[in-house]
Amino acid sequence: MRSQLLDANVTIVGAGHNGLVAAYYLAKAGLRVQIFERRPFIGGACVTEELWPGFRFSTCAHMIHGLPPRIIEDMKLYDRGLVMLPREGYIRMRPDGTYYGPGDHDSPRNLAAQGRLSEQERSEMRAYGQFKSTLADIVEPYRFQAPPSLKEVRNKISGSPAEQVLEKAISTRTRELQEEFLSTAALKDWHAGEGAAVGRNPIGLHFAYSSINRPDPNSGETHPYGYVKDGMGSVSKFMAEAAQEAGVDIHVSASVKEFLVEGKDVVGIRLEDGSEVRSSTVVSNLDPKNTFLNLMPPEHVSDGFRNRLNGLITGVSCYKLLAVISELPEWRHWDGDSDQPYRGAVTLHSSRPEIDAAYDELEAGLPVRKPVVSFSMPSFVDQGLTQEGYHTASVWIYPAPARLKQGTWDNVRIEIAEGIIDQITEYAPNFKASIRNYLFRTPQDLEKENSLTDGCIWHVQHAGEHLFWNRPLPELSAYRAPQNGLFLCGAGQHPGGEVSGIPGYNAAHVILNSI
């Protein structure tokens, strides 16, 4: 038993970055806060791990965008040592030797070069971009608060041009939007990968999630974008320092078994070792399915609520390939700045036919064998991650099914990994031979190691069905559970995933306003 545990005003389950942010603000307000983390270290999906001696990787989340300046300043993250490193844009390579690269790179291979676009195409691109920007404008004012209902948003913009934009985004899927705005096959192919990590052809409302990247409405300051020196674990480390200085107690290797419920009130937690901690407020940093289907005693979850939870879209996951390589990949089709692919990312297999083939396999419960590949090299800008003479590759690969219809992920892990390595090698012929070690993470690994139901990295997909007033469900969108005393602060809450800390910030302020 953990006899040293004391009751608290607030108990938080999970020491991921949103839990740390929530804990900080609650403790600064004078509350006694304790965090309980299942793993022997903090960070959740925002961690740095030394997979082999001298080689460190961000093993889940790999970069920052959307972390608001107000959280950085309040928690003094820069003062504590947080250092952002630049990450440039994507080069999307095609099998015929052409690619979509930076617009200012003039090459006959670059289909995105500004000089190749007709005036009509430029005009269409501007109109399409304006549509997405207006959509972000509509939801941006609600970034730092519980989201309003759809009716409230409609009333606010009634009669304005934004009203038509919202209705179109709610009712139209991504490919249909592209068909409406973009008249040429080249432009449609250029944008084919939009939303592919979310779904085959997601509802257009998913574009509104870009609002997390807007400048802070209070200060006008822009958010950081890029890699973090020493990996993503640095973010969690400095957040934990801030929380502990504010008085937060963090317990690791402390797995929570269930919530303590009395009547309609959640009054604390019970750990796997039998210890109990009582508190007037319990906050879950876990995803909604884990929160209510695993930690909540089943008699306190109604059949209807359980069915709605089971209906949350979490079944689209991903793979992750982490590799130590002895040479920089020689991207054979790239003819621009030699360092550009290493400072940014290279994307493969993101045409509509390739995405459709991947989702056909996913929907059949088969391992996706030729998914979209997003290849990054953090060590190119952060040499402290690797030993001298080597590099680290971090490859985000999607989509992948949460569950296989037959067999297990362990049975197909090597086959799928080697197949994807071979596919990358078709574009960078020296890649496979340069690999010295690699780790291939499957959806099962993400679920088991990071407590992500179905390996869903955003807790609930960023599908239009589960954003804003519906994130994750209408009855949970205000960060409150149906049971008294239980709140939600994870990435499954508004505005969503990525390493922004905003769900934790918002949840903390909802809790403080309720006390």
Summary of the structure (lengths in Angstrom):
residues: 515
radius of gyration: 22.8
end to end distance: 31.0
largest distance: 72.0
contacts: 1796
relative contact order: 0.19
helix: 39%
strand: 21%
